[in-house]
Amino acid sequence: MKGKRSKPYKLYATNGCGSMIAEIAFGMAKVPFEIVDVPWEDTGWKSKALKKLNPLGQVPSLVLPTGDVMTETAAIVMHVADTVSGFDWVPPAGHPSRAAYLRWQIFLVSAVYPTFTYGDVPERWVGEDHEHGAGKLLRVSTHEHRKALWQFVEKHIDSPWFLGDTFSALDVYIWAMTLWRPGRDWFKAECPKLHKIAMRLDGHPVVKKVAARNKLYSITAT
């Protein structure tokens, strides 16, 4: 990491959530950082742990050594890539895979991620609508839309990694996001290229360590 730091990075994280991507970034880049665990129940707009850092109550939320705050996995990933010499999991400007990387990085966080934002806790958006079941319908519709998005991605990726021969942060996103709904079994059947990427990363030492810390027993056991 360029320059000197008097304090380590402080990462606010929740087990099994997108903060795993940031954990893996710091682990692979070999950058010292501290983790502040935030229970899932304390995420969201009313989060006590996060409200001063991130009014949205989302993880990852990162406090830099300077005291500045960063949010959003894409921003954190690119920050690590920009500041760690030799850490090349984001293709640099001029790299043949740069345009594709930027396209799919933004696609994952702007198209796929929101299906969880609105579908995970639908009552935030429609209220406690038990009579008409609007929350249930929102959860189902975002779930089905997510499947269609993943099938779209499947048609556009190469192998052995998302960008072909170039390993990138996109592969870490795939590892984490295939653990979420609709789950690994669905990916294996419907999006085998994405599933293979996730399976390849299951055995990476840093990924295994993050999986264990996040209590992903099904991964650490493989």
Backbone as CSV, one residue per row, in Angstrom:
resi,resn,N_x,N_y,N_z,CA_x,CA_y,CA_z,C_x,C_y,C_z
1,MET,0.853,-1.184,0.000,0.000,0.000,0.000,0.890,1.236,0.000
2,LYS,0.604,2.158,-0.892,1.429,3.341,-1.003,1.285,4.223,0.236
3,GLY,2.401,4.820,0.646,2.353,5.713,1.787,2.347,4.977,3.115
4,LYS,2.364,5.747,4.198,2.373,5.166,5.523,0.994,5.311,6.165
5,ARG,0.671,4.349,7.000,-0.618,4.377,7.687,-0.372,4.231,9.181
6,SER,-1.034,5.051,9.952,-0.900,4.950,11.401,-1.947,4.003,11.970
7,LYS,-3.015,3.774,11.229,-4.078,2.900,11.675,-4.427,1.908,10.574
8,PRO,-4.901,0.727,10.950,-5.348,-0.225,9.924,-6.728,0.153,9.410
9,TYR,-7.073,-0.407,8.289,-8.439,-0.280,7.797,-9.390,-0.962,8.788
10,LYS,-10.583,-0.423,8.901,-11.604,-1.029,9.760,-12.821,-1.338,8.909
11,LEU,-13.120,-2.627,8.778,-14.198,-3.087,7.906,-15.388,-3.547,8.739
12,TYR,-16.519,-2.904,8.537,-17.766,-3.329,9.173,-18.398,-4.382,8.276
13,ALA,-18.617,-5.571,8.841,-19.014,-6.720,8.036,-20.121,-7.512,8.711
14,THR,-20.905,-8.205,7.889,-21.966,-9.084,8.367,-21.795,-10.443,7.724
15,ASN,-21.859,-11.492,8.520,-21.628,-12.841,8.010,-22.481,-13.157,6.789
16,GLY,-21.813,-13.660,5.751,-22.506,-14.127,4.566,-22.932,-13.045,3.596
17,CYS,-22.605,-11.793,3.883,-23.061,-10.676,3.045,-21.951,-10.202,2.102
18,GLY,-22.227,-9.112,1.387,-21.268,-8.608,0.413,-19.950,-8.186,1.003
19,SER,-19.910,-7.980,2.299,-18.650,-7.633,2.954,-17.609,-8.727,2.783
20,MET,-18.044,-9.959,2.473,-17.077,-11.041,2.216,-16.172,-10.698,1.049
21,ILE,-16.710,-9.982,0.069,-15.915,-9.601,-1.103,-14.780,-8.675,-0.682
22,ALA,-15.090,-7.715,0.178,-14.056,-6.814,0.681,-13.055,-7.562,1.550
23,GLU,-13.528,-8.491,2.367,-12.617,-9.307,3.180,-11.620,-10.043,2.299
24,ILE,-12.109,-10.631,1.226,-11.231,-11.379,0.324,-10.247,-10.435,-0.365
25,ALA,-10.712,-9.240,-0.727,-9.820,-8.266,-1.354,-8.648,-7.936,-0.449
26,PHE,-8.924,-7.611,0.807,-7.849,-7.285,1.740,-6.967,-8.502,2.000
27,GLY,-7.585,-9.676,2.080,-6.808,-10.887,2.327,-5.874,-11.212,1.182
28,MET,-6.375,-11.145,-0.041,-5.535,-11.448,-1.203,-4.462,-10.389,-1.412
29,ALA,-4.774,-9.137,-1.065,-3.802,-8.056,-1.212,-2.816,-7.999,-0.045
30,LYS,-3.079,-8.801,0.988,-2.224,-8.867,2.172,-2.122,-7.507,2.866
31,VAL,-3.269,-6.863,2.987,-3.353,-5.566,3.659,-3.955,-5.765,5.048
32,PRO,-3.297,-5.303,6.102,-3.847,-5.449,7.455,-5.176,-4.697,7.596
33,PHE,-6.125,-5.338,8.252,-7.403,-4.680,8.494,-8.070,-5.316,9.700
34,GLU,-8.959,-4.554,10.307,-9.747,-5.040,11.429,-11.190,-5.228,10.988
35,ILE,-11.856,-6.184,11.604,-13.256,-6.438,11.286,-14.125,-6.086,12.484
36,VAL,-15.175,-5.348,12.216,-16.203,-5.087,13.216,-17.448,-5.836,12.755
37,ASP,-17.821,-6.857,13.509,-18.973,-7.671,13.126,-20.277,-6.941,13.443
38,VAL,-21.139,-6.915,12.449,-22.466,-6.308,12.601,-23.500,-7.405,12.372
39,PRO,-24.332,-7.719,13.354,-25.362,-8.736,13.158,-26.308,-8.341,12.031
40,TRP,-26.791,-9.340,11.310,-27.738,-9.079,10.225,-28.934,-8.265,10.720
41,GLU,-29.382,-8.553,11.935,-30.544,-7.876,12.499,-30.293,-6.381,12.724
42,ASP,-29.020,-5.972,12.754,-28.689,-4.569,12.982,-28.227,-3.884,11.703
43,THR,-28.563,-4.445,10.536,-28.315,-3.763,9.275,-29.608,-3.068,8.841
44,GLY,-29.487,-2.194,7.861,-30.663,-1.461,7.407,-30.719,-0.052,7.965
45,TRP,-31.752,0.669,7.598,-31.847,2.089,7.914,-31.771,2.391,9.403
46,LYS,-32.195,1.460,10.236,-32.235,1.712,11.671,-31.020,1.137,12.412
47,SER,-29.992,0.766,11.671,-28.805,0.157,12.273,-28.144,1.089,13.285
48,LYS,-27.913,0.567,14.479,-27.221,1.344,15.505,-25.719,1.374,15.245
49,ALA,-25.183,0.253,14.757,-23.736,0.157,14.546,-23.265,0.979,13.351
50,LEU,-24.140,1.156,12.355,-23.706,1.737,11.088,-24.238,3.139,10.820
51,LYS,-25.209,3.599,11.585,-25.909,4.826,11.213,-24.993,6.047,11.102
52,LYS,-23.906,6.095,11.882,-23.001,7.242,11.812,-22.050,7.138,10.617
53,LEU,-21.834,5.925,10.134,-20.929,5.721,9.010,-21.667,5.693,7.683
54,ASN,-22.786,4.993,7.678,-23.523,4.743,6.450,-25.023,4.798,6.764
55,PRO,-25.685,5.886,6.460,-27.109,6.019,6.797,-27.990,4.922,6.207
56,LEU,-27.506,4.248,5.144,-28.272,3.149,4.566,-28.162,1.881,5.410
57,GLY,-27.203,1.854,6.342,-27.045,0.688,7.200,-26.575,-0.545,6.464
58,GLN,-25.746,-0.347,5.456,-25.301,-1.466,4.627,-23.840,-1.818,4.902
59,VAL,-23.524,-3.093,4.685,-22.144,-3.549,4.687,-21.794,-3.981,3.259
60,PRO,-20.499,-3.826,2.909,-19.407,-3.332,3.745,-19.429,-1.811,3.902
61,SER,-19.040,-1.380,5.084,-18.717,0.012,5.346,-17.279,0.011,5.850
62,LEU,-16.454,0.844,5.270,-15.018,0.799,5.530,-14.519,2.143,6.036
63,VAL,-13.791,2.104,7.155,-13.128,3.301,7.662,-11.664,3.221,7.262
64,LEU,-11.227,4.182,6.474,-9.851,4.216,6.005,-8.914,4.671,7.123
65,PRO,-7.616,4.421,6.972,-6.655,4.887,7.987,-6.733,6.392,8.247
66,THR,-7.195,7.144,7.258,-7.331,8.596,7.413,-8.562,8.974,8.220
67,GLY,-9.455,7.999,8.442,-10.712,8.285,9.113,-11.863,8.492,8.148
68,ASP,-11.549,8.615,6.854,-12.603,8.748,5.855,-13.364,7.433,5.721
69,VAL,-14.598,7.517,5.247,-15.453,6.344,5.116,-15.691,6.024,3.647
70,MET,-15.601,4.744,3.325,-15.968,4.262,2.000,-17.087,3.244,2.158
71,THR,-18.010,3.252,1.221,-19.027,2.216,1.140,-19.021,1.679,-0.283
72,GLU,-19.789,0.637,-0.533,-19.965,0.008,-1.844,-18.771,-0.897,-2.167
73,THR,-19.073,-2.155,-2.418,-18.018,-3.130,-2.707,-17.189,-2.726,-3.918
74,ALA,-17.835,-2.231,-4.964,-17.103,-1.867,-6.177,-16.071,-0.785,-5.892
75,ALA,-16.452,0.206,-5.091,-15.526,1.279,-4.753,-14.359,0.753,-3.921
76,ILE,-14.655,-0.117,-2.974,-13.606,-0.659,-2.104,-12.646,-1.528,-2.906
77,VAL,-13.195,-2.370,-3.774,-12.363,-3.235,-4.610,-11.417,-2.404,-5.471
78,MET,-11.938,-1.359,-6.099,-11.099,-0.542,-6.968,-10.101,0.281,-6.163
79,HIS,-10.475,0.677,-4.951,-9.537,1.391,-4.079,-8.348,0.505,-3.724
80,VAL,-8.626,-0.746,-3.358,-7.531,-1.664,-3.032,-6.642,-1.882,-4.255
81,ALA,-7.265,-2.083,-5.416,-6.481,-2.300,-6.635,-5.636,-1.080,-6.986
82,ASP,-6.158,0.109,-6.731,-5.431,1.335,-7.054,-4.257,1.597,-6.122
83,THR,-4.340,1.096,-4.893,-3.354,1.494,-3.884,-2.380,0.391,-3.486
84,VAL,-2.617,-0.836,-3.924,-1.706,-1.929,-3.585,-0.877,-2.285,-4.815
85,SER,0.394,-2.051,-4.729,1.291,-2.339,-5.845,1.290,-3.822,-6.178
86,GLY,1.074,-4.154,-7.447,1.110,-5.542,-7.887,-0.186,-6.306,-7.698
87,PHE,-1.179,-5.666,-7.096,-2.461,-6.335,-6.881,-3.337,-6.041,-8.096
88,ASP,-3.368,-6.989,-9.025,-3.919,-6.702,-10.350,-5.239,-7.405,-10.626
89,TRP,-6.102,-7.519,-9.624,-7.359,-8.212,-9.901,-8.426,-7.285,-10.464
90,VAL,-8.085,-6.029,-10.716,-8.880,-5.131,-11.551,-8.010,-4.775,-12.749
91,PRO,-8.400,-5.158,-13.963,-7.573,-4.850,-15.134,-7.313,-3.350,-15.229
92,PRO,-6.069,-2.936,-15.363,-5.753,-1.503,-15.405,-6.168,-0.861,-16.723
93,ALA,-6.147,0.462,-16.741,-6.465,1.187,-17.971,-5.555,0.710,-19.097
94,GLY,-6.151,0.447,-20.245,-5.386,-0.026,-21.385,-5.345,-1.532,-21.520
95,HIS,-5.710,-2.259,-20.469,-5.728,-3.725,-20.527,-6.867,-4.174,-21.449
96,PRO,-6.645,-5.233,-22.243,-7.697,-5.691,-23.170,-9.019,-6.033,-22.489
97,SER,-8.967,-6.407,-21.200,-10.182,-6.797,-20.491,-10.805,-5.661,-19.690
98,ARG,-10.222,-4.471,-19.763,-10.685,-3.356,-18.928,-12.143,-2.991,-19.208
99,ALA,-12.505,-2.852,-20.469,-13.874,-2.441,-20.802,-14.887,-3.477,-20.327
100,ALA,-14.585,-4.749,-20.552,-15.498,-5.809,-20.115,-15.605,-5.828,-18.597
101,TYR,-14.483,-5.637,-17.921,-14.516,-5.617,-16.461,-15.446,-4.515,-15.962
102,LEU,-15.268,-3.308,-16.480,-16.089,-2.190,-16.020,-17.565,-2.441,-16.300
103,ARG,-17.860,-2.996,-17.478,-19.254,-3.279,-17.810,-19.889,-4.199,-16.779
104,TRP,-19.227,-5.322,-16.513,-19.844,-6.336,-15.661,-19.760,-5.991,-14.184
105,GLN,-18.730,-5.247,-13.788,-18.676,-4.786,-12.400,-19.897,-3.910,-12.094
106,ILE,-20.185,-2.977,-12.984,-21.333,-2.101,-12.774,-22.630,-2.879,-12.907
107,PHE,-22.691,-3.826,-13.824,-23.902,-4.627,-13.994,-24.235,-5.396,-12.716
108,LEU,-23.241,-6.007,-12.114,-23.495,-6.801,-10.912,-24.037,-5.948,-9.777
109,VAL,-23.465,-4.745,-9.610,-23.886,-3.928,-8.468,-25.115,-3.074,-8.758
110,SER,-25.406,-2.825,-10.043,-26.549,-1.964,-10.360,-27.783,-2.744,-10.796
111,ALA,-27.595,-3.975,-11.287,-28.735,-4.764,-11.761,-29.037,-5.957,-10.859
112,VAL,-28.010,-6.731,-10.499,-28.249,-7.938,-9.707,-28.418,-7.612,-8.223
113,TYR,-27.520,-6.799,-7.684,-27.583,-6.471,-6.259,-28.940,-5.908,-5.829
114,PRO,-29.553,-5.002,-6.610,-30.842,-4.451,-6.168,-31.947,-5.481,-6.017
115,THR,-31.839,-6.624,-6.667,-32.870,-7.644,-6.467,-32.857,-8.144,-5.029
116,PHE,-31.700,-8.084,-4.386,-31.624,-8.434,-2.966,-32.051,-7.239,-2.107
117,THR,-31.653,-6.041,-2.516,-32.025,-4.845,-1.764,-33.534,-4.776,-1.559
118,TYR,-34.281,-5.064,-2.619,-35.737,-4.971,-2.546,-36.405,-6.277,-2.140
119,GLY,-35.748,-7.385,-2.412,-36.365,-8.673,-2.126,-36.063,-9.258,-0.764
120,ASP,-34.929,-8.878,-0.148,-34.561,-9.460,1.142,-35.544,-9.078,2.245
121,VAL,-35.870,-7.797,2.313,-36.781,-7.303,3.350,-37.855,-6.461,2.652
122,PRO,-38.771,-7.098,1.952,-39.731,-6.349,1.122,-40.636,-5.410,1.906
123,GLU,-40.841,-5.681,3.204,-41.721,-4.813,3.979,-41.163,-3.402,4.119
124,ARG,-39.850,-3.239,3.889,-39.289,-1.894,3.897,-39.895,-1.030,2.783
125,TRP,-40.330,-1.683,1.726,-40.771,-0.970,0.535,-42.295,-0.965,0.367
126,VAL,-42.954,-2.004,0.851,-44.405,-2.087,0.643,-45.190,-2.072,1.942
127,GLY,-44.484,-2.041,3.074,-45.158,-2.071,4.364,-45.644,-3.475,4.703
128,GLU,-46.297,-3.605,5.806,-46.797,-4.903,6.259,-48.145,-5.184,5.577
129,ASP,-48.073,-5.507,4.295,-49.284,-5.699,3.498,-49.690,-7.170,3.512
130,HIS,-50.276,-7.598,4.616,-50.661,-9.003,4.725,-51.912,-9.314,3.893
131,GLU,-52.777,-8.320,3.727,-54.037,-8.560,3.032,-53.825,-8.891,1.555
132,HIS,-52.942,-8.138,0.907,-52.744,-8.333,-0.516,-51.439,-9.073,-0.832
133,GLY,-50.617,-9.298,0.154,-49.384,-10.058,-0.055,-48.387,-9.374,-0.968
134,ALA,-48.335,-8.035,-0.922,-47.428,-7.310,-1.809,-45.972,-7.646,-1.520
135,GLY,-45.638,-7.829,-0.233,-44.266,-8.179,0.117,-43.849,-9.510,-0.465
136,LYS,-44.742,-10.485,-0.386,-44.447,-11.801,-0.937,-44.274,-11.725,-2.446
137,LEU,-45.133,-10.959,-3.101,-45.037,-10.819,-4.547,-43.736,-10.137,-4.957
138,LEU,-43.320,-9.131,-4.191,-42.066,-8.441,-4.494,-40.890,-9.387,-4.348
139,ARG,-40.896,-10.201,-3.305,-39.803,-11.145,-3.093,-39.743,-12.162,-4.234
140,VAL,-40.903,-12.675,-4.626,-40.947,-13.664,-5.707,-40.507,-13.046,-7.035
141,SER,-40.997,-11.851,-7.322,-40.675,-11.227,-8.610,-39.201,-10.866,-8.712
142,THR,-38.601,-10.363,-7.624,-37.170,-10.049,-7.666,-36.343,-11.319,-7.776
143,HIS,-36.809,-12.390,-7.159,-36.107,-13.669,-7.236,-36.088,-14.190,-8.672
144,GLU,-37.230,-14.126,-9.337,-37.306,-14.611,-10.715,-36.522,-13.706,-11.658
145,HIS,-36.559,-12.416,-11.404,-35.785,-11.489,-12.234,-34.292,-11.759,-12.077
146,ARG,-33.866,-12.068,-10.858,-32.456,-12.372,-10.608,-32.004,-13.587,-11.412
147,LYS,-32.830,-14.595,-11.475,-32.490,-15.780,-12.270,-32.271,-15.409,-13.729
148,ALA,-33.153,-14.577,-14.264,-33.026,-14.166,-15.665,-31.738,-13.373,-15.888
149,LEU,-31.387,-12.526,-14.916,-30.149,-11.760,-15.025,-28.931,-12.675,-15.035
150,TRP,-28.920,-13.673,-14.165,-27.796,-14.598,-14.123,-27.687,-15.397,-15.419
151,GLN,-28.810,-15.781,-15.989,-28.770,-16.513,-17.251,-28.244,-15.632,-18.377
152,PHE,-28.537,-14.336,-18.293,-27.972,-13.383,-19.246,-26.455,-13.308,-19.086
153,VAL,-25.986,-13.228,-17.846,-24.544,-13.173,-17.586,-23.868,-14.439,-18.098
154,GLU,-24.458,-15.580,-17.832,-23.887,-16.871,-18.231,-23.550,-16.910,-19.711
155,LYS,-24.365,-16.273,-20.530,-24.159,-16.294,-21.980,-23.002,-15.414,-22.432
156,HIS,-22.536,-14.551,-21.549,-21.530,-13.570,-21.950,-20.154,-13.782,-21.329
157,ILE,-20.024,-14.775,-20.468,-18.723,-14.963,-19.834,-17.912,-16.011,-20.576
158,ASP,-16.616,-15.986,-20.330,-15.699,-16.940,-20.938,-15.254,-17.900,-19.849
159,SER,-14.213,-18.647,-20.097,-13.674,-19.552,-19.091,-12.151,-19.597,-19.268
160,PRO,-11.392,-19.931,-18.256,-11.824,-20.518,-16.980,-12.342,-19.493,-15.974
161,TRP,-12.129,-18.178,-16.248,-12.610,-17.134,-15.351,-13.640,-16.286,-16.068
162,PHE,-14.249,-15.372,-15.353,-15.280,-14.515,-15.930,-14.762,-13.818,-17.186
163,LEU,-13.527,-13.329,-17.134,-12.924,-12.610,-18.258,-11.986,-13.499,-19.060
164,GLY,-12.246,-14.782,-19.071,-11.390,-15.704,-19.822,-10.175,-16.097,-19.015
165,ASP,-8.989,-15.782,-19.519,-7.753,-16.156,-18.824,-7.391,-15.164,-17.725
166,THR,-8.109,-14.044,-17.627,-7.785,-13.000,-16.662,-8.613,-13.165,-15.392
167,PHE,-7.955,-13.552,-14.302,-8.645,-13.590,-13.007,-8.897,-12.163,-12.554
168,SER,-10.068,-11.912,-12.003,-10.399,-10.555,-11.573,-11.343,-10.587,-10.379
169,ALA,-11.632,-9.405,-9.864,-12.570,-9.284,-8.748,-13.950,-9.816,-9.115
170,LEU,-14.282,-9.837,-10.403,-15.580,-10.370,-10.824,-15.746,-11.812,-10.366
171,ASP,-14.666,-12.561,-10.373,-14.735,-13.966,-9.955,-15.039,-14.079,-8.471
172,VAL,-14.561,-13.132,-7.688,-14.862,-13.123,-6.254,-16.326,-12.766,-6.029
173,TYR,-16.829,-11.823,-6.821,-18.261,-11.523,-6.757,-19.080,-12.782,-7.029
174,ILE,-18.701,-13.519,-8.065,-19.442,-14.730,-8.425,-19.383,-15.738,-7.289
175,TRP,-18.211,-15.896,-6.684,-18.096,-16.842,-5.560,-19.099,-16.489,-4.477
176,ALA,-19.139,-15.215,-4.087,-20.039,-14.812,-2.995,-21.500,-14.882,-3.412
177,MET,-21.817,-14.368,-4.582,-23.215,-14.216,-4.970,-23.887,-15.538,-5.345
178,THR,-23.101,-16.543,-5.724,-23.701,-17.853,-5.981,-24.087,-18.570,-4.696
179,LEU,-23.642,-18.064,-3.561,-24.051,-18.624,-2.273,-25.429,-18.130,-1.862
180,TRP,-25.868,-17.046,-2.491,-27.156,-16.449,-2.159,-28.253,-17.011,-3.063
181,ARG,-29.488,-16.641,-2.797,-30.596,-17.111,-3.626,-30.326,-16.814,-5.101
182,PRO,-30.513,-17.802,-5.992,-31.170,-19.107,-5.815,-30.266,-20.240,-5.338
183,GLY,-28.972,-19.999,-5.108,-28.106,-20.994,-4.493,-27.301,-21.827,-5.475
184,ARG,-26.302,-22.499,-4.935,-25.349,-23.236,-5.747,-25.986,-24.340,-6.604
185,ASP,-26.967,-25.038,-6.069,-27.595,-26.120,-6.842,-28.233,-25.572,-8.115
186,TRP,-28.883,-24.417,-7.988,-29.500,-23.806,-9.169,-28.424,-23.400,-10.174
187,PHE,-27.355,-22.791,-9.699,-26.282,-22.382,-10.607,-25.664,-23.582,-11.312
188,LYS,-25.501,-24.652,-10.584,-24.919,-25.852,-11.189,-25.772,-26.335,-12.355
189,ALA,-27.079,-26.269,-12.204,-27.997,-26.754,-13.236,-28.217,-25.741,-14.350
190,GLU,-28.316,-24.464,-13.997,-28.740,-23.454,-14.964,-27.611,-22.558,-15.483
191,CYS,-26.561,-22.384,-14.696,-25.447,-21.509,-15.087,-24.130,-22.208,-14.755
192,PRO,-23.808,-23.282,-15.477,-22.652,-24.108,-15.109,-21.309,-23.382,-15.173
193,LYS,-21.154,-22.391,-16.059,-19.885,-21.672,-16.118,-19.680,-20.824,-14.865
194,LEU,-20.739,-20.171,-14.412,-20.645,-19.408,-13.166,-20.388,-20.330,-11.982
195,HIS,-21.037,-21.473,-11.993,-20.858,-22.447,-10.907,-19.416,-22.932,-10.855
196,LYS,-18.810,-23.177,-11.995,-17.426,-23.663,-12.025,-16.460,-22.620,-11.475
197,ILE,-16.719,-21.353,-11.777,-15.877,-20.289,-11.220,-15.951,-20.305,-9.694
198,ALA,-17.168,-20.402,-9.177,-17.345,-20.425,-7.722,-16.639,-21.621,-7.102
199,MET,-16.774,-22.772,-7.728,-16.145,-23.981,-7.205,-14.623,-23.874,-7.215
200,ARG,-14.070,-23.252,-8.246,-12.609,-23.087,-8.309,-12.108,-22.240,-7.145
201,LEU,-12.881,-21.210,-6.795,-12.454,-20.324,-5.715,-12.678,-20.920,-4.333
202,ASP,-13.554,-21.910,-4.230,-13.787,-22.547,-2.925,-12.492,-23.023,-2.282
203,GLY,-11.534,-23.439,-3.109,-10.306,-24.000,-2.571,-9.197,-22.994,-2.322
204,HIS,-9.394,-21.741,-2.653,-8.364,-20.724,-2.449,-8.173,-20.491,-0.951
205,PRO,-6.933,-20.430,-0.460,-6.700,-20.291,0.988,-7.378,-19.073,1.612
206,VAL,-7.331,-17.942,0.941,-7.965,-16.742,1.487,-9.473,-16.900,1.508
207,VAL,-10.025,-17.457,0.442,-11.479,-17.661,0.369,-11.933,-18.631,1.458
208,LYS,-11.181,-19.700,1.659,-11.531,-20.668,2.701,-11.505,-20.020,4.086
209,LYS,-10.535,-19.135,4.301,-10.441,-18.454,5.595,-11.648,-17.534,5.800
210,VAL,-12.021,-16.808,4.762,-13.180,-15.919,4.851,-14.456,-16.730,5.027
211,ALA,-14.565,-17.844,4.314,-15.742,-18.703,4.451,-15.878,-19.212,5.884
212,ALA,-14.764,-19.595,6.483,-14.792,-20.089,7.861,-15.198,-18.976,8.825
213,ARG,-14.648,-17.781,8.628,-14.987,-16.676,9.524,-16.457,-16.297,9.407
214,ASN,-16.983,-16.456,8.208,-18.395,-16.133,7.973,-19.330,-17.314,8.249
215,LYS,-18.754,-18.389,8.807,-19.541,-19.563,9.208,-20.265,-20.222,8.032
216,LEU,-19.561,-20.285,6.900,-20.118,-20.965,5.719,-19.611,-22.406,5.735
217,TYR,-20.188,-23.204,6.573,-19.681,-24.556,6.814,-19.715,-25.418,5.573
218,SER,-20.707,-25.224,4.702,-20.798,-26.049,3.499,-19.623,-25.826,2.569
219,ILE,-19.019,-24.627,2.655,-17.864,-24.333,1.809,-16.591,-24.834,2.450
220,THR,-16.431,-24.587,3.738,-15.189,-24.972,4.394,-15.051,-26.489,4.442
221,ALA,-16.150,-27.209,4.312,-16.097,-28.665,4.377,-15.712,-29.307,3.057
222,THR,-15.737,-28.531,1.954,-15.446,-29.105,0.651,-13.957,-29.161,0.398
